[in-house]
Amino acid sequence: MKKLLLFLAVLIVLLQYRLWFSDDGLPEMDRLENRLLSLRDEVAGREARNASLEADVRDLKEGNEAIEERARQELGMIREGEVFVQVIDSLNPPEEAAKATRSGASRP
């Protein structure tokens, strides 16, 4: 009986050692949980990006306003009869003003 109890005690100690200290035990579980959290964050970011892209596609399919807005921002479109006015800020160097104009920040 003592041998059986000793054997079971040794077996429990070995199993506990493996659980706590081996590469397949709790350290691996912690590493996998951290990886899971980072992947969930990545998925959430991609879902937000997809939702934004879907909204853009829906806007472009449904009406001309979104297409016209894109053309104004990206291609510098001006309607017939409109007057284009560009205001150059004397405090900003010309290179920064050009960047602001391209990004749509200084649109009239």
C-alpha positions in Angstrom: 0.0 0.0 0.0 2.9 2.4 0.8 4.5 1.6 -2.5 1.2 2.4 -4.3 0.8 5.7 -2.5 4.5 6.6 -3.1 4.0 5.8 -6.8 0.9 7.9 -7.0 2.6 10.8 -5.2 5.6 10.6 -7.6 3.2 10.5 -10.6 1.3 13.5 -9.4 4.5 15.5 -8.9 5.7 14.6 -12.4 2.4 15.6 -13.9 2.4 18.9 -12.0 6.0 19.6 -13.0 5.1 19.0 -16.6 2.0 21.2 -16.3 3.9 24.2 -14.7 7.3 24.0 -16.3 7.3 22.2 -19.6 7.1 23.9 -23.0 3.6 22.3 -23.4 2.2 23.5 -20.1 1.0 26.8 -18.7 3.8 29.0 -20.3 2.6 27.8 -23.7 -1.0 28.5 -22.8 -0.1 32.0 -21.7 1.8 32.6 -25.0 -1.2 31.3 -27.0 -3.6 33.5 -25.1 -1.5 36.5 -25.8 -1.3 35.6 -29.5 -5.1 35.2 -29.5 -5.6 38.6 -28.0 -3.3 40.2 -30.6 -5.1 38.4 -33.4 -8.5 39.5 -32.1 -7.2 43.1 -32.2 -6.0 42.7 -35.7 -9.3 41.2 -36.8 -11.2 44.1 -35.2 -9.0 46.6 -37.1 -9.5 44.8 -40.4 -13.3 44.6 -39.8 -13.4 48.3 -39.2 -11.4 48.9 -42.4 -13.7 46.6 -44.3 -16.8 48.4 -43.0 -15.3 51.7 -44.2 -14.5 50.3 -47.6 -18.0 48.8 -47.9 -19.5 52.2 -47.1 -17.3 53.8 -49.8 -18.4 51.2 -52.3 -22.1 51.7 -51.4 -21.8 55.5 -51.7 -20.1 55.2 -55.1 -22.8 52.8 -56.3 -25.8 54.7 -55.0 -25.1 58.3 -56.2 -23.1 60.7 -58.1 -22.3 62.9 -55.1 -19.6 60.5 -53.8 -18.1 60.2 -57.2 -18.0 63.9 -57.6 -16.5 64.4 -54.2 -13.7 61.9 -55.1 -13.1 63.6 -58.4 -12.9 67.0 -56.7 -10.4 65.8 -54.1 -8.3 63.5 -56.1 -8.4 64.9 -59.6 -9.1 68.6 -58.9 -12.4 68.5 -60.8 -14.2 71.8 -61.3 -17.8 72.1 -62.7 -18.6 74.2 -65.7 -19.3 77.7 -64.5 -17.4 77.3 -61.2 -14.4 79.4 -60.4 -11.4 77.8 -58.7 -9.8 79.9 -56.1 -6.5 78.8 -54.4 -5.5 80.5 -51.3 -1.8 80.3 -50.5 -0.9 80.9 -46.9 2.2 83.0 -46.7 3.2 81.4 -43.3 3.5 77.9 -44.9 6.3 77.2 -47.3 5.0 76.4 -50.9 5.8 72.7 -50.5 3.5 72.4 -47.4 0.8 74.4 -49.1 0.9 72.0 -52.1 0.6 69.0 -49.7 -2.4 70.6 -48.0 -4.1 71.3 -51.3 -3.6 67.7 -52.5 -5.0 66.3 -49.3 -8.1 68.6 -49.5 -7.2 70.6 -46.4 -7.3 74.0 -48.0 -10.3 73.4 -50.4 -12.5 76.5 -50.7 
